[in-house]
Amino acid sequence: MNSVSLHPMVSTRASKDITAPIYNGAAAHCEAPLDTSYRRIHGIRRYLAARAGRGRFFNPRLFADPAWDMLLELYVASLAQRRLQVSRLSERSGVPMTTALRWINALERDGLLQRESDVHDSRLVLLSLTEKGRHSMDNYFAELPVEGGLL
């Protein structure tokens, strides 16, 4: 078994081809979209890890861009069909909660992010990209050159 990382700080145990059962038999018609999503998630995770690694060489404040990091995290969550808690988004984007909340408000005002109460625990707020946010991220990544190695 290999370790597959969906986040620079988290890894899960998985077989060499975690998507093999999906591609066999009748589900083979789903191969392209699932493969594209998995590659995109993996590429964005590598990119986020590289961005986080800059702090080993430079003052991290030189590269503060929490809105972009948040959009990337929300996009990965969207590709994985998940939503993020506010605290998780703050943690993953590497900013204090107050900064995260300020940027969450800005992204929500721009129509890129939406908040929902958790159906199981109304105290929790879950975040996800809006249709506009997902469409914008899809289009952005669709126009990136594949040769660059990110996707």
N, C-alpha and C positions, 0 to 999 in steps of 0.2 A: 504494500500500500504506500502511496505517496501522500505527502502533505500538500493540500491545496489552500492557498491563502486568499481569502476574499477581502481581507483588511490587513494592513501591514502588521498589526498587533495580534491578529487572531488567525489561527489556522485550524483546519478540520482534517480528519483522516478520510481519505477517499481512494478508490481504485484508480489505476492509471487513466482510464477513460470513464469519468463519472457519468458521462452522457450515453454510454454504450447501450443500455436498455432502451433508451428513448429512440435511438436510431435504428434498432433492429425491427424487422417485421413491418406491421402496418403503419407505425408512426414515422417511417422514413421520410414522408413528405414534410415533416416539421424540421428537418435537419438544418436548413439554411438559417431560419430565424433564431433557433436555439443556439446554433453554433456562433452566429454573429453576436448575440447577447452575451454569451459566455466569453468570447474573445474580447468584447468591448469591456466587460466587467474586469477581466484580468488585466487588460491594458490600462484602464483607469486606475486600478489598484497599484500597478507598477509606477504609474505617473505620480500618484499621491505619495507613495513611499519615497520616490526620488525628490519630490518637493519637500517632504519632511526632513530628508537627509541633508538638505542644504544647510541646516542649522549647525551641522558639525563643522562647517567650514566658514560660515558667515554669520553675522548677527541676524537671528531670525526676524527681527523687526524690519529688516530691509525688504523682506518679501511678504509682508502681511497682506493677505488677500482673502479674508474670511468668506466673503460672499461667493467667490469662485470655488473655494474648497467646500463650502456648504452645498452649492449646486452640484458639484461632482459627487459628493456623498449621497445626496438625494437622487441623483441620476442612477447611481449604482443600485440604490435601494429600489428604485422604480424598475430597473432591468431585472432585478431579482424578485419583483412583485412583493415588495415589503415597504413598510413605512418606518420612520425613525422617531423615537422620543426626542424631545427637546434636549434633554441632558446628553443623550447619545450623540446628537448632531454637534453639540458644543464640544464634547470630548473629541470626536473624530476630526473636527475642524481645528482643534488646538487653540481655542479661544475661551476666555472666561465666560461664564453664563450670561453676564450682563452684556458683553459684546455680542454673543450669539443671539440674544433676544433682540438687540437693536437691528442686527442684520436680518433676522427672521422677519421682523416687522417691515423692513425695506423690501425684501423679496416678496412678501405677501402684497404690499402696496403695488408692486410692479406686476402682479398677477402670475408670478412664477411658482409660488409655493402656497399650499393650503394647510390649514390646521383642522384636525378632527379630534373629538373626544374618543378615547378608547371605549369600546362597547362593554368591556369587562371591568374597567376601572375608570370611572368618569374623572378621577383626579389626574389621569395621564392625558397629555396632549400628543397626538401623533402627527407627524409632518410628512407631506409628500409633494411631489411636483404637481402642478396643475397640468391640464392638457396643453396649455400654452408653453409651460416650462418644459414638459417632456418633448414637445414638438421642436422647440428651440434647441434643446440639447441634442436630439436626434439629428437635426439638420447641421448643427455645428460639427458633430463627429463624422457625419457623412461626407463633409467637405474636407476633412483632414487628409493629407496624403498618407496612404498606407505604408509607403516606403520608410517613413520616419520611425517605425518600430513601435509606436504607441498602440496601434490597433492592428 
